[in-house]
Amino acid sequence: MKTMSLAKRIARHWELYLLLLPGIVLTIIFKYIPMYGIQIAFRDYNAAAGFWGSEWVGLRWFTKFFTNYNSIRMIRNTLLLSLYSLLWSFPMPIILALLFNQVKGQRFRKTVQTVVYAPHFISIMVLCGMIKIFLSPNGGLFNILLQNFGGQPVDFLGKAQWFRSIYVVSGIWQDTGWGTILYLATLSGVDTQLYDAAKVDGANKWKLIRHIDFPVLIPIIIIQLIMSFGNLMNVGFEKAFLLQTTLNAPTSDIIATYVYRQGILKAQYSFSTAVGLFNTAVNLVLLIAVNRICKKASDVSFI
């Protein structure tokens, strides 16, 4: 079958392409045109001289970052925090969506869904304030419970070994409910006759989930997994920065907080851009690699 050329497809479906045009224009303006500024990662940027007037220094800033004694620690912290979040946070919406799909009482289901959706709408600043209050060694809820069971107060945010657990658990609590929406929407398209036929054959709820629900979710799970790996190095700056203290810095100091200190506080624009560019390059490589792996393994991918 002969493939229709792009020009002919546009001419035939021009209304659809016209609707697509504003999104393309906005993407070009706000995503691609700003890439012009990436060049300052290879220059000793001076605002007075401008982009082209600043001295070209090549890979100086990248060399400075990789020879920094803290660079390995920040890269490790960023990767570990992202991997822990992916390992524990990614499966939770899937599990919750599969459980919700088996609940028959609509009123109970809607009530529970509303409860688990609600934390998503709490701002990061408010969430971090709640975490600091609950974990405070002086009257915090968790320390009160700990003392009631005979324990001693613990400064959770003052101990580096607790930071990753606090970050991941708070993320699960805030985003798991909201993450179920996509999976529940996919499950809503399953033909109910499949369930009826399976029940006639003696299938219990576990077999319904295993042989009907989960296979339906696999394509969207793979797409979400690819997107997650594409953002592996983009650990949430706001929460890490707001929960960071001098005592937990050994595990909370990540690339995003380092870029903030260098670029905003110290005005080292070229250096911070170089670090950010390295971060983005790693994400791009991971996105392409995972996309290809998924395409070969399951024939599901973006391209």
VMD Tcl script that draws the C-alpha trace (Angstrom):
set ca {
  {0.00 0.00 0.00}
  {1.43 3.36 -1.07}
  {2.04 5.80 1.79}
  {0.40 9.22 1.43}
  {2.84 12.14 1.44}
  {2.82 14.65 4.29}
  {1.59 17.44 2.01}
  {-1.38 15.35 0.88}
  {-2.21 14.36 4.46}
  {-2.16 18.01 5.53}
  {-4.33 18.99 2.56}
  {-6.85 16.23 3.33}
  {-6.99 16.80 7.12}
  {-6.11 20.49 7.30}
  {-8.65 21.14 10.10}
  {-6.88 18.73 12.45}
  {-3.46 20.15 11.62}
  {-4.83 23.66 12.19}
  {-5.89 22.64 15.70}
  {-2.40 21.23 16.24}
  {-0.69 24.45 15.09}
  {-1.04 26.52 18.34}
  {0.57 23.72 20.37}
  {3.45 23.44 17.88}
  {4.00 27.22 17.90}
  {4.00 27.41 21.71}
  {6.41 24.47 21.93}
  {8.81 26.12 19.50}
  {8.63 29.48 21.32}
  {8.99 28.21 24.89}
  {10.99 24.99 24.39}
  {13.19 25.25 21.30}
  {14.05 28.94 20.96}
  {15.40 29.12 24.56}
  {17.88 26.39 23.61}
  {19.85 29.22 22.02}
  {21.03 30.06 25.54}
  {22.65 26.65 26.02}
  {25.80 28.05 24.45}
  {26.66 29.90 27.67}
  {27.64 26.49 29.08}
  {30.62 26.71 26.72}
  {31.38 30.39 27.34}
  {32.53 32.53 30.25}
  {29.23 34.36 30.20}
  {29.17 38.07 30.88}
  {25.75 39.74 30.82}
  {27.25 43.03 29.57}
  {29.00 41.33 26.64}
  {26.02 39.14 25.74}
  {26.05 35.63 24.30}
  {28.35 36.22 21.37}
  {30.59 38.69 23.15}
  {31.44 36.33 26.01}
  {34.66 34.35 25.77}
  {34.43 30.79 24.41}
  {35.94 28.39 26.97}
  {34.87 25.01 25.58}
  {34.50 22.30 28.21}
  {36.02 24.26 31.10}
  {32.85 24.25 33.21}
  {32.19 20.57 32.64}
  {35.77 19.82 33.72}
  {35.30 21.99 36.79}
  {32.16 20.10 37.76}
  {33.59 16.60 37.31}
  {36.77 17.50 39.19}
  {34.75 18.95 42.08}
  {35.07 16.70 45.12}
  {31.28 16.94 45.66}
  {30.24 16.01 42.11}
  {30.23 12.22 42.64}
  {28.20 12.65 45.83}
  {25.60 14.84 44.11}
  {25.28 12.52 41.12}
  {24.95 9.51 43.44}
  {22.37 11.26 45.61}
  {20.35 12.29 42.57}
  {20.38 8.79 41.08}
  {19.61 7.02 44.35}
  {16.76 9.38 45.21}
  {15.29 8.95 41.72}
  {15.71 5.18 41.67}
  {14.19 4.76 45.13}
  {11.26 6.96 44.12}
  {10.80 4.97 40.91}
  {11.11 1.61 42.68}
  {8.53 2.37 45.38}
  {6.33 5.06 43.83}
  {5.85 3.71 40.31}
  {4.01 0.45 41.20}
  {1.71 2.00 43.83}
  {-0.79 3.72 41.46}
  {-1.00 0.52 39.41}
  {-1.76 -1.62 42.46}
  {-4.27 0.91 43.80}
  {-6.02 1.20 40.42}
  {-6.33 -2.59 40.16}
  {-7.83 -2.69 43.66}
  {-10.23 0.18 42.94}
  {-11.42 -1.60 39.81}
  {-12.55 -4.57 41.90}
  {-14.63 -2.45 44.30}
  {-18.31 -2.67 43.43}
  {-19.75 -0.18 45.93}
  {-19.74 3.07 43.96}
  {-20.29 5.35 46.96}
  {-17.46 3.75 48.95}
  {-15.20 3.77 45.89}
  {-15.78 7.46 45.15}
  {-15.23 8.40 48.79}
  {-11.93 6.55 48.98}
  {-10.81 7.95 45.62}
  {-11.52 11.49 46.81}
  {-9.52 10.89 49.98}
  {-6.46 9.54 48.13}
  {-6.66 12.24 45.42}
  {-6.71 15.11 47.93}
  {-2.98 15.13 48.90}
  {-2.03 15.84 45.28}
  {-3.49 19.34 45.61}
  {-1.34 20.24 48.61}
  {1.51 22.51 47.53}
  {5.07 21.32 48.04}
  {5.76 24.16 50.49}
  {2.76 23.22 52.64}
  {3.72 19.53 52.43}
  {7.26 20.25 53.60}
  {5.86 22.37 56.45}
  {3.65 19.45 57.49}
  {6.60 17.05 57.36}
  {8.70 19.35 59.56}
  {5.89 19.68 62.10}
  {5.09 15.94 62.20}
  {8.76 14.95 62.45}
  {9.84 17.65 64.87}
  {11.79 16.24 67.86}
  {9.93 18.74 70.04}
  {6.27 17.77 70.06}
  {6.08 16.22 66.60}
  {3.36 13.59 66.10}
  {5.77 10.77 65.22}
  {8.03 11.51 68.16}
  {5.05 11.63 70.55}
  {4.02 8.16 69.32}
  {7.61 7.00 69.60}
  {7.83 8.21 73.20}
  {4.52 6.55 74.08}
  {6.06 3.23 73.06}
  {9.10 3.85 75.24}
  {11.43 5.32 72.60}
  {13.49 8.49 72.59}
  {12.79 11.56 70.40}
  {14.55 11.44 67.03}
  {15.48 14.41 64.86}
  {14.50 12.68 61.61}
  {15.38 15.62 59.35}
  {18.68 16.03 61.15}
  {19.83 12.53 60.23}
  {21.10 11.98 56.70}
  {20.06 8.30 56.65}
  {16.38 9.23 57.05}
  {16.15 11.79 54.24}
  {15.57 9.43 51.31}
  {12.88 7.49 53.19}
  {11.09 10.73 54.14}
  {11.30 12.01 50.56}
  {10.00 8.79 48.98}
  {7.23 8.06 51.51}
  {5.88 11.63 51.35}
  {5.90 11.39 47.56}
  {3.93 8.14 47.64}
  {1.37 9.68 50.00}
  {0.96 12.78 47.85}
  {0.93 11.37 44.32}
  {-0.27 7.76 44.40}
  {-3.97 8.60 44.33}
  {-3.61 11.06 41.48}
  {-1.51 8.57 39.53}
  {-4.36 6.05 39.47}
  {-6.50 8.23 37.20}
  {-4.73 7.18 34.00}
  {-4.86 3.49 34.88}
  {-8.50 3.62 35.96}
  {-9.41 5.33 32.70}
  {-7.71 2.49 30.81}
  {-9.49 -0.17 32.87}
  {-12.85 1.51 32.28}
  {-12.54 0.55 28.61}
  {-12.39 -3.19 29.32}
  {-15.41 -5.07 27.96}
  {-17.48 -6.29 30.93}
  {-18.34 -9.44 28.98}
  {-14.74 -10.58 29.53}
  {-15.31 -10.51 33.29}
  {-18.62 -12.35 32.98}
  {-17.08 -15.06 30.78}
  {-14.12 -15.45 33.16}
  {-16.42 -15.77 36.18}
  {-18.45 -18.45 34.40}
  {-15.18 -20.35 33.93}
  {-14.55 -20.12 37.68}
  {-12.08 -17.23 37.80}
  {-11.72 -15.47 41.15}
  {-10.77 -11.80 41.64}
  {-7.04 -12.53 41.59}
  {-7.34 -14.33 38.23}
  {-9.46 -11.49 36.84}
  {-6.71 -9.04 37.76}
  {-3.92 -11.28 36.48}
  {-5.44 -12.35 33.17}
  {-7.66 -9.40 32.19}
  {-6.86 -6.16 34.01}
  {-3.07 -6.30 34.16}
  {-2.53 -7.25 30.47}
  {-4.73 -4.29 29.48}
  {-2.52 -1.96 31.53}
  {0.82 -3.18 30.17}
  {1.06 -0.72 27.21}
  {0.32 2.33 29.38}
  {2.64 1.02 32.11}
  {5.48 0.78 29.60}
  {4.84 4.30 28.30}
  {4.80 5.67 31.84}
  {8.00 3.76 32.63}
  {9.76 5.26 29.62}
  {8.69 8.75 30.69}
  {9.85 8.08 34.24}
  {13.32 7.07 33.08}
  {13.41 10.16 30.87}
  {13.04 12.24 34.04}
  {15.26 10.08 36.23}
  {17.73 12.89 36.95}
  {15.02 15.51 37.45}
  {14.49 15.01 41.16}
  {11.97 17.50 42.54}
  {14.05 20.54 43.48}
  {11.47 22.21 45.70}
  {10.98 19.37 48.18}
  {14.67 18.48 48.33}
  {15.59 22.14 48.89}
  {12.91 22.81 51.52}
  {13.73 19.66 53.52}
  {17.49 20.10 53.24}
  {19.52 20.96 56.33}
  {23.24 21.08 56.99}
  {22.90 17.80 58.90}
  {21.15 15.81 56.14}
  {23.15 17.39 53.27}
  {25.23 14.21 52.70}
  {22.11 12.56 51.21}
  {19.90 15.56 50.31}
  {22.43 17.55 48.28}
  {21.44 16.78 44.68}
  {22.29 18.30 41.30}
  {19.19 20.54 41.30}
  {20.03 22.16 44.63}
  {23.66 22.56 43.56}
  {22.61 24.32 40.33}
  {20.43 26.65 42.40}
  {23.31 27.58 44.68}
  {25.75 28.12 41.86}
  {23.43 29.84 39.40}
  {21.14 31.92 41.60}
  {23.06 32.53 44.81}
  {26.58 32.77 43.36}
  {25.62 34.06 39.88}
  {27.87 31.51 38.13}
  {25.56 31.28 35.14}
  {27.87 29.43 32.76}
  {28.87 26.84 35.33}
  {25.30 26.17 36.49}
  {24.14 25.91 32.85}
  {26.86 23.35 32.14}
  {25.77 21.25 35.12}
  {22.13 21.50 34.07}
  {23.06 20.55 30.49}
  {24.86 17.45 31.77}
  {21.75 16.55 33.76}
  {19.54 16.92 30.69}
  {21.93 14.92 28.50}
  {21.78 11.98 30.92}
  {17.97 12.11 30.86}
  {17.97 12.14 27.06}
  {20.29 9.13 26.84}
  {18.19 7.21 29.36}
  {14.98 8.08 27.50}
  {16.32 6.85 24.16}
  {17.87 3.70 25.67}
  {14.79 2.66 27.65}
  {12.54 3.46 24.70}
  {14.56 1.13 22.44}
  {14.67 -1.61 25.06}
  {10.89 -1.47 25.54}
  {10.32 -1.46 21.79}
  {12.38 -4.63 21.35}
  {10.94 -6.34 24.41}
  {7.26 -5.50 24.01}
  {6.88 -3.57 20.74}
  {5.52 -0.62 22.76}
  {7.35 2.71 22.54}
  {7.01 6.37 21.63}
  {8.51 5.95 18.16}
}
mol new
graphics top color blue
foreach p $ca { graphics top sphere $p radius 0.5 }
foreach p [lrange $ca 0 end-1] q [lrange $ca 1 end] { graphics top cylinder $p $q radius 0.2 }
display resetview
